[in-house]
Amino acid sequence: MADRYSFSLTTFSPSGKLKQIEHALAAVKQGVTSLGIKATNGIVLATEKKSSSVLVNSEFIEKTVKITPDIGMTYAGMGPDFRVLTDKSRKVAHTRYKRIYNEDPPTKILVTDIARIMQEATQSAGVRPYGVSLLIGGHDDNNGFMLYQVDPSGSYFPWKATAIGKGSNAAKTFLEKRWNEELELEDAIHIALLTLKESIEGEMNGDTVEICIIGSQNDNLLGFEGAEGVSGPRFKKLSPQEINDRLDAL
Amino acid sequence: MPGLSFDNYQRNQFLTNSAGYNAPKATSTGTTIVGCKFKNGVVIAADTRATAGPIVADKNCEKLHRLAPKIWCAGAGTAADTEMVTQLISSNLELHSLSLNREPRVITSLQMLKQHLFKYQGHIGAYLIVAGVDPTGAHLFSIHAHGSTDVGYYLSLGSGSLAAMAVLERDWEPDMTKEQAMNLCAEAIQAGIWNDLGSGSNVDLCVMEVGKNAHLYRNHLTPNVREQKQRSYKFERGTTAILKQSIYNLVDVVEEPIATTGPDAMEVDS
């Protein structure tokens, strides 16, 4: 096994491209649209819960996940690769930061750790690149709210607002018109829903879209009180009811 | 490479047994810690004295550690060991909880702790009382450094455990209220504070009730506040007489404002 594939499957073409990464990006482009918007007081990540059949129990599909109490993540592309990256991201947040510095990693540090994992899959023996682009939104004391996109190549970009996946081009044009510096979290959620509405094909309600926010500290979600210097998580998933309420207000 | 290194084991044995040297004393938490179940939950408490031999190293240290939002653990033994083992299992418990998308369970933390401590054959000197609430209910356990665990309605560990247990044995009864349990634990810790030299200072408490958030009461009781000093030890101005004063002009001070903007500004990374 080691003999047969002791070389990387991702190699340069004469034109200087890495075909495998191009193909991975194509896989992402085929994926269901996801978007992220940064506001003054928070970040919203939104995605469509597209299922191949009405019989799929979509209640238990998780496309937006918590990595640390203040950082959330979503994707476009291959679901299984996202699942694996979620597990690795959560672990790396502890092993390469929290266990060393005794605090949760700032967003950009976690992003570089995840990007490193994805890059390693483009330069290691016998593996293929991850077929997902990730949208990572988080808050830390030094940089405030930050939204990042990480690609299969391992390159990452900070965004004010962006979309990835099938309808990403149309969505980005839509966002370009509507984004401004003074947006608040509720406005951003509103815009996110409007943007998703453009690219969604079937019905749009609390059960077919998934939205998570990184907002103000939810001390009531901490689970304990009385400890000094500990604040509640900023990551929160909107319940189907909360999404429906906002859709009604559209 | 993780884990303990036993490279010096043979040398240390020789030094302590045949060469008359004493092993260095690790900071112990001395300690009185207790845990006690009540009608709808469990409460744990600890004193706040940390000792290094006969010296009080910390008069107000925190012996109540958080393994998960609603699972807390009191630690006796080697201070560094209780802190590090608690943090490691807390980290793994958080990852486990995220992975399963479930609230962490006390028995899970118990299993992880005991398997870790057993692996190190008692060399990690952590003696813990682990308690908490989870979807299965309220739980109270204790773990010893070699990896053995006990279950109980009331438990005590540390050098002050006998003083505390005397109080617990006398006053514990089943189905107490939260307030009764808090008072019982506070009294038990106080027995250790007053009667055990390895324990002292304040009482920390943590209440974990089913269906509610856990509540940490840091310095719930402070019966050992240092009294106001009898006099001020500040020296008056003029206490040291000035015999001679000479002033030498060593440099000429010129004030030159540094431009931060404009054509003459120095280059900095913005």
HADDOCK unambig.tbl for C-alpha pairs under 7 A between the chains (distance, minus, plus):
assign (segid A and resid 90 and name CA) (segid B and resid 95 and name CA) 6.66 0.50 0.50
assign (segid A and resid 91 and name CA) (segid B and resid 95 and name CA) 6.61 0.50 0.50
assign (segid A and resid 94 and name CA) (segid B and resid 91 and name CA) 6.73 0.50 0.50
assign (segid A and resid 222 and name CA) (segid B and resid 69 and name CA) 6.78 0.50 0.50
assign (segid A and resid 223 and name CA) (segid B and resid 69 and name CA) 5.01 0.50 0.50
assign (segid A and resid 223 and name CA) (segid B and resid 70 and name CA) 6.32 0.50 0.50
assign (segid A and resid 223 and name CA) (segid B and resid 213 and name CA) 4.79 0.50 0.50
assign (segid A and resid 223 and name CA) (segid B and resid 214 and name CA) 6.30 0.50 0.50
assign (segid A and resid 224 and name CA) (segid B and resid 69 and name CA) 5.61 0.50 0.50
assign (segid A and resid 224 and name CA) (segid B and resid 70 and name CA) 6.55 0.50 0.50
assign (segid A and resid 224 and name CA) (segid B and resid 213 and name CA) 4.67 0.50 0.50
assign (segid A and resid 224 and name CA) (segid B and resid 214 and name CA) 4.25 0.50 0.50
assign (segid A and resid 224 and name CA) (segid B and resid 215 and name CA) 5.46 0.50 0.50
assign (segid A and resid 225 and name CA) (segid B and resid 213 and name CA) 6.95 0.50 0.50
assign (segid A and resid 225 and name CA) (segid B and resid 214 and name CA) 6.31 0.50 0.50
assign (segid A and resid 225 and name CA) (segid B and resid 215 and name CA) 4.87 0.50 0.50
assign (segid A and resid 225 and name CA) (segid B and resid 216 and name CA) 6.06 0.50 0.50
assign (segid A and resid 226 and name CA) (segid B and resid 215 and name CA) 5.71 0.50 0.50
assign (segid A and resid 226 and name CA) (segid B and resid 216 and name CA) 4.62 0.50 0.50
assign (segid A and resid 226 and name CA) (segid B and resid 217 and name CA) 5.95 0.50 0.50
assign (segid A and resid 227 and name CA) (segid B and resid 216 and name CA) 6.09 0.50 0.50
